[in-house]
Amino acid sequence: MSTSQTAMCRCQKLEEKPKTNHCEKFLPGILDHKIPPERFYKESPFLFWSIVSVGARRLEDNPGLLEQVTGHIIGLAVSSLYSMSNPIPAIIAVLLLCMWPLPVNTTTKDTSHALAGAAMQLALQHGLHIFGHDQDFYREPPNCRSNDKIWRARLWILCVTVVQRIQTDAIATISRNLELAGSADESSLDAFINVFDAQVVNAVMKEDKACNRLVQLHARLSIRAFHFFLESEALKKPGTLQVFTIACQLIDIHTSLDALQNWTSWTPHYFARMMLLAAYCILRIVKSELRSCINAKRGEEMFFQAVNLTKNRSTQVNDLDSRNALILRQLWTSHRAFTKRDGTLNGLHLHLKSRLVMSVVFDCFWWWRAEFAGQNFPYAEKDDDQAIEPASAHEATSPAPPESTEGQVNSAELQLLDFDLQFSAEELGTFPDWEWAAGFELPGDLDVSMLDTADLMSTV
């Protein structure tokens, strides 16, 4: 029996089990579970194997299937995304892999970002973003499913949600004003956080269900956690106390849902990330002078509930979930992490602030690396109060945490024709995130007519 035939048999067995519907609730109206596996395979091997990878995450009678299909899927992804003949199944497959990523042991090996970007561009190229005008993007009449306007609209909404190409107004506004942290106008940033959090609180939920309340808490935590960026204690302390309350409530609902329906094992990656953010927020607040102002016992209980749920979510030994569970445990028992030279705890202080709200998490990774992985603490020179030093060789025995994808920006030379254009960070001022080239001032004597427009147009 071939590998594909074996997988189809596994799929048919999965169809007989009620738990296969867990994932379907996160893909409303996109996949029809009544379609047999053979039809999915015939339509797109990439989509078929992506579905198999999601179902194999908790396949008790063959726990090794997920590892077997992982390498096969990446090759199919590359060939399918570059093939223009059948794009819609490839887009769906990528969304599945982004919501339930293939197991890796470091974030630098995670292919979700690259796949998501390719899928979004493929969706734009085939007109998913224009409602009701799909024929305008095809040379021939599209097939029946692709011609379903409502279905295409749902698929586009899912693309936008999963790929996160569009930020909420709240996060976009807060991120644009992060430079106010530590300034005389820091109260303005605090006001933005409070206003947007109030809007989320006052939002009317369609149904008062645990899942809806959980999504609301996710949004509140994503906003309130920016209080870690503030420097003023008068503003920071009240905000982080609310973060503690929200984080505990969030983990509590995750725990309740998991007890009822094995929730954590099947939820998309976003839910797991928010639960991790909640756990790291609790960790930092407990490891600060605010410990005396909170219910530390409840914080510890919710923290280890999150650790256990993260560990149970793991699908392979030493994957990101199992490693995060280890890092959380070790940082909780550490007597060096978040400690200043005078011995006081300062878990509220962030060194790393370039990853928006997830800076709270990635900053913790560097504390862990310095103590348990023998790496130098890269922010020590910026803050002389920090007492952390690299662990000795015999202490650095734990596996490395998920690595950041941040790169080092070196000075570079930009050349255009015969002109030598060099820029420094000081000349640029605040570095824009996306339209970075718009800030460059070209020499006044640059003759644009020297550009051969014919050559340029030939590349379009």
C-alpha positions in Angstrom: 0.0 0.0 0.0 1.4 3.4 -0.9 1.9 6.3 1.5 -1.1 8.2 0.1 -3.3 5.2 0.3 -2.2 4.6 3.9 -3.0 8.2 4.7 -6.4 8.0 3.1 -7.2 5.0 5.3 -6.1 7.1 8.3 -8.4 9.9 7.1 -11.4 7.6 6.8 -10.8 6.4 10.4 -10.5 10.0 11.6 -13.8 10.8 9.9 -15.5 8.3 12.2 -14.3 10.1 15.3 -16.2 13.2 16.6 -13.0 15.1 17.4 -12.3 15.7 13.7 -14.9 18.5 13.9 -12.8 20.4 16.4 -10.8 22.1 13.7 -13.7 22.7 11.4 -15.2 25.4 13.8 -12.2 27.5 13.0 -12.7 27.2 9.3 -16.4 27.9 8.9 -17.7 27.0 5.5 -14.3 26.5 3.9 -13.8 22.7 4.0 -16.6 20.2 3.6 -16.0 17.2 5.8 -18.4 15.1 3.7 -15.9 15.2 0.8 -14.0 11.9 0.7 -10.2 12.0 1.1 -9.6 10.7 -2.5 -11.3 13.8 -3.9 -9.1 16.1 -1.9 -6.0 14.2 -3.0 -7.1 14.4 -6.7 -7.8 18.1 -6.4 -4.5 19.0 -4.6 -2.0 16.7 -3.0 -0.7 19.7 -1.1 -4.2 20.3 0.4 -4.6 16.6 1.2 -1.4 16.3 3.1 -2.0 19.5 4.9 -5.3 18.1 6.1 -3.6 14.9 7.1 -0.9 16.9 9.1 -3.7 18.6 11.1 -5.5 15.4 11.9 -2.3 13.5 12.7 -1.5 15.9 15.5 -3.5 13.7 17.9 -3.7 10.4 16.0 -3.3 7.9 18.9 -2.9 4.8 16.8 -0.1 6.2 14.7 1.7 9.0 16.6 4.6 9.0 14.1 2.5 10.0 11.1 2.9 13.7 11.6 6.7 13.4 11.6 6.5 11.3 8.4 4.5 13.8 6.4 6.3 17.0 7.6 9.1 16.9 5.1 6.8 15.8 2.3 4.5 18.8 2.8 7.2 21.5 2.5 8.2 20.3 -1.0 4.6 20.2 -2.1 4.1 23.7 -0.7 6.8 25.2 -2.9 5.7 23.5 -6.1 2.0 24.2 -5.4 2.5 27.9 -4.6 4.5 28.5 -7.7 1.9 26.7 -9.9 -0.7 29.1 -11.2 -3.1 26.4 -12.4 -4.9 25.6 -9.2 -4.3 28.3 -6.6 -7.4 28.1 -4.3 -6.5 24.7 -2.8 -3.0 25.9 -2.2 -4.2 28.9 -0.3 -6.4 26.8 1.9 -3.5 24.4 2.6 -1.3 27.3 3.7 -4.0 28.6 6.0 -4.2 25.2 7.6 -0.4 25.1 8.1 -0.5 28.6 9.6 -3.2 27.8 12.0 -1.7 24.5 13.0 2.0 24.8 12.1 4.3 21.9 11.5 6.3 21.1 14.7 9.8 22.8 14.9 12.2 23.4 17.7 13.1 27.0 17.0 11.1 29.9 15.6 13.8 30.4 12.9 12.7 27.1 11.3 9.0 28.0 11.2 7.9 28.3 7.6 4.5 29.9 8.5 5.6 33.5 7.7 7.0 32.7 4.3 4.0 30.5 3.4 1.5 33.0 4.6 3.1 35.8 2.6 3.0 33.7 -0.6 -0.6 32.7 0.0 -1.7 36.2 0.5 -0.1 37.4 -2.7 -1.6 34.4 -4.5 -5.1 35.4 -3.1 -4.6 39.0 -4.4 -3.5 37.8 -7.8 -6.6 35.7 -8.2 -9.1 38.4 -7.0 -10.2 37.1 -3.6 -10.1 40.6 -2.3 -12.7 41.9 -4.8 -16.1 40.7 -4.0 -18.2 39.4 -6.9 -15.6 40.0 -9.7 -13.7 36.8 -9.7 -14.1 36.3 -13.5 -12.0 39.5 -14.0 -9.0 37.6 -12.7 -9.4 34.4 -14.8 -8.8 33.8 -18.5 -11.5 31.1 -18.4 -14.7 30.7 -16.4 -13.7 29.6 -12.8 -15.0 26.3 -11.5 -18.2 26.1 -9.5 -16.6 26.4 -6.0 -14.4 29.3 -7.0 -17.4 31.0 -8.5 -19.3 30.9 -5.2 -19.2 34.6 -4.1 -20.0 33.9 -0.4 -17.4 31.1 -0.2 -14.7 33.3 -1.8 -15.5 36.1 0.6 -15.2 33.7 3.6 -11.9 32.5 2.3 -10.6 36.1 1.9 -11.7 37.0 5.4 -9.9 33.9 6.7 -6.7 34.9 4.7 -6.7 38.4 6.3 -7.4 37.0 9.8 -4.7 34.2 9.6 -2.0 36.2 7.8 -2.7 39.2 9.9 -2.0 41.6 7.1 -4.4 44.2 8.6 -3.8 45.4 12.2 -6.5 46.5 14.4 -6.9 50.3 14.9 -5.9 49.8 18.5 -2.6 48.0 17.9 -1.7 50.2 15.0 -2.3 53.4 17.0 -0.4 52.2 20.1 2.5 51.0 18.0 2.8 54.4 16.3 3.0 56.1 19.7 5.4 53.7 21.5 8.1 56.4 21.3 6.1 58.3 23.9 7.2 55.7 26.5 9.6 57.3 28.9 8.9 60.8 27.6 7.0 63.7 29.2 4.0 62.7 27.1 3.9 59.1 28.4 0.5 59.7 29.8 -0.9 60.0 26.3 0.2 56.4 25.5 -1.4 55.3 28.7 -4.6 57.0 27.7 -4.6 55.2 24.3 -4.3 51.9 26.1 -7.1 52.6 28.5 -9.4 53.9 25.7 -9.0 51.0 23.4 -9.3 48.5 26.3 -12.6 50.1 27.3 -13.8 49.8 23.7 -13.1 46.0 23.8 -14.8 45.7 27.2 -17.9 47.5 25.9 -18.1 45.5 22.7 -21.3 43.5 22.5 -20.7 39.8 22.0 -23.2 38.0 19.7 -23.4 35.2 22.2 -22.1 35.0 25.7 -20.1 31.9 25.3 -16.7 30.9 26.8 -15.0 31.0 23.4 -16.3 34.6 22.8 -15.2 35.7 26.2 -11.8 34.2 25.5 -11.4 36.1 22.3 -12.3 39.3 24.1 -9.7 38.6 26.8 -7.1 37.9 24.0 -7.8 41.4 22.6 -7.7 43.0 26.0 -4.4 41.3 26.9 -2.9 42.4 23.5 -3.7 46.0 24.4 -3.1 46.1 28.1 0.3 44.3 27.9 1.7 47.5 26.4 1.8 48.8 29.9 5.1 47.0 30.2 6.5 49.6 27.8 5.8 52.5 30.2 8.5 53.9 32.4 6.4 55.9 34.9 5.6 53.8 37.9 2.5 55.8 38.5 1.1 54.7 35.1 2.8 51.3 34.8 1.7 49.7 38.1 -2.1 50.1 37.8 -1.9 49.0 34.2 0.1 45.8 34.9 -2.1 44.9 37.8 -5.0 44.8 35.3 -2.8 42.7 33.0 -2.4 40.2 35.8 -6.2 40.0 36.3 -6.8 39.5 32.6 -4.1 36.9 32.2 -5.5 34.8 35.1 -9.0 35.0 33.6 -7.7 34.0 30.2 -5.8 31.0 31.4 -8.7 30.0 33.6 -11.1 29.8 30.6 -8.5 27.9 28.5 -8.3 25.4 31.4 -12.1 25.0 31.6 -12.5 24.6 27.9 -9.7 22.0 27.8 -11.3 20.0 30.5 -14.5 19.8 28.6 -13.3 19.2 25.0 -9.5 18.8 24.9 -9.5 22.4 23.7 -5.8 23.2 23.8 -4.9 20.3 21.6 -7.0 21.5 18.7 -7.0 25.3 18.9 -5.1 27.3 16.2 -1.6 28.6 16.9 -2.9 32.1 17.8 -4.7 30.8 20.9 -1.6 29.1 22.1 0.5 32.2 21.6 -2.0 34.3 23.7 -2.0 31.7 26.5 1.8 31.9 26.5 1.7 35.6 26.6 -0.6 35.4 29.6 1.8 33.0 31.4 4.9 35.2 30.7 2.9 38.3 31.9 2.1 36.5 35.2 5.7 35.4 35.5 7.0 39.0 35.2 4.5 40.5 37.5 5.2 37.8 40.2 8.9 38.5 39.8 8.4 42.2 40.6 7.6 44.5 43.5 3.9 44.1 42.6 4.0 40.6 44.1 2.6 42.0 47.4 -0.3 43.6 45.5 -1.6 40.5 43.8 -3.1 37.2 44.7 0.2 35.3 44.2 -1.3 32.0 45.0 -3.9 32.3 42.1 -1.1 33.6 39.9 1.0 30.6 40.5 -2.0 28.3 40.0 -2.9 29.8 36.6 0.8 30.0 35.6 1.3 26.2 36.0 -2.0 25.5 34.4 -0.7 27.3 31.3 2.6 25.4 31.6 0.7 22.1 31.7 -1.6 23.0 28.8 1.4 24.1 26.7 3.2 20.8 27.5 0.1 18.8 26.6 -0.2 20.7 23.3 3.3 19.4 22.2 3.2 17.0 19.3 6.9 16.1 19.2 9.8 15.9 21.7 11.6 19.2 22.0 9.2 21.2 19.8 8.3 24.8 20.6 5.5 23.9 22.9 7.6 21.5 25.1 10.5 24.0 25.1 8.3 26.9 26.2 6.9 24.7 29.0 10.5 24.0 30.1 11.5 27.7 29.9 8.6 28.8 31.9 9.3 26.3 34.7 13.0 27.2 34.9 12.4 31.0 34.9 9.8 30.5 37.7 12.3 28.8 39.9 15.2 31.0 38.9 16.7 33.4 41.5 18.7 35.4 39.0 16.2 36.2 36.2 14.8 39.8 36.4 17.1 40.6 39.3 18.9 43.9 39.6 22.4 44.2 41.1 21.0 45.3 44.4 19.0 42.1 44.6 15.6 43.5 44.0 13.3 42.0 41.4 12.4 44.1 38.3 10.2 41.8 36.1 8.2 44.8 34.8 11.2 46.2 32.9 11.6 45.4 29.2 14.9 45.5 27.4 13.5 44.3 24.1 10.7 46.5 22.8 10.7 46.0 19.0 8.3 43.0 18.8 5.2 44.9 19.9 3.3 43.0 22.6 5.3 39.8 22.1 8.3 41.7 23.4 7.2 40.6 26.8 7.9 37.0 25.7 11.0 37.4 23.7 12.6 39.5 26.4 12.1 36.5 28.8 14.0 34.3 26.3 17.1 36.4 26.7 16.9 36.1 30.5 16.7 32.4 30.0 19.5 32.2 27.5 21.8 34.1 29.9 21.2 31.9 32.8 20.6 28.5 31.4 22.2 28.5 27.9 25.5 30.2 28.6 24.9 33.1 26.3 25.9 36.7 27.0 23.1 39.0 28.0 23.1 41.5 25.1 21.3 44.3 27.0 23.7 44.5 30.0 25.6 47.5 28.6 22.3 49.4 28.2 21.2 48.8 31.7 24.0 48.6 34.3 21.5 47.7 37.0 21.0 44.2 35.7 22.9 41.5 37.5 22.6 38.6 35.0 25.7 37.0 33.8 26.2 33.9 31.6 25.8 30.6 33.3 28.8 28.4 33.7 29.4 25.5 31.3 27.9 22.9 33.6 24.8 25.0 34.1 24.1 25.5 30.4 22.7 22.0 29.8 19.1 22.9 28.8 18.1 23.2 25.2 18.0 26.6 23.7 14.7 28.5 23.6 12.9 29.5 20.5 15.2 31.8 18.7 14.3 35.3 17.5 14.3 36.0 13.8 15.7 39.5 14.4 18.8 40.2 12.4 21.6 42.6 12.9 21.4 45.8 10.8 24.9 46.7 9.5 25.9 49.8 7.6 25.4 49.3 3.9 26.1 51.2 0.7 23.3 52.1 -1.6 24.4 52.8 -5.2 22.2 54.3 -8.0 23.9 54.7 -11.3 27.2 56.6 -10.7 26.0 58.2 -7.4 27.2 57.1 -4.0 24.3 57.5 -1.6 25.1 56.6 2.0 22.8 57.2 5.0 23.2 56.9 8.7 20.6 56.1 11.3 21.0 59.5 12.8 20.2 61.2 9.5 17.0 59.1 9.0 15.6 59.8 12.5 12.7 57.4 13.3 13.1 54.5 10.9 9.8 53.7 9.2 8.6 50.1 9.3 7.5 49.6 5.7 8.0 52.5 3.4 11.6 52.9 4.5 12.9 54.1 1.2 10.5 57.1 1.2 12.7 58.8 3.7 15.8 58.9 1.5 16.7 62.3 0.0 18.2 61.9 -3.4 20.9 64.4 -4.5 19.5 67.6 -6.0 21.6 67.2 -9.1 20.2 63.7 -9.9 19.0 63.6 -13.5 16.1 61.2 -13.5 16.1 61.3 -17.3 19.2 59.2 -17.3 17.1 56.2 -16.3 16.2 54.2 -19.3 12.4 53.9 -19.0 12.2 51.5 -21.8 14.4 49.1 -19.9 12.3 49.6 -16.8 9.1 49.0 -18.6 10.4 45.8 -20.1 10.7 44.3 -16.6 7.0 45.0 -15.7 
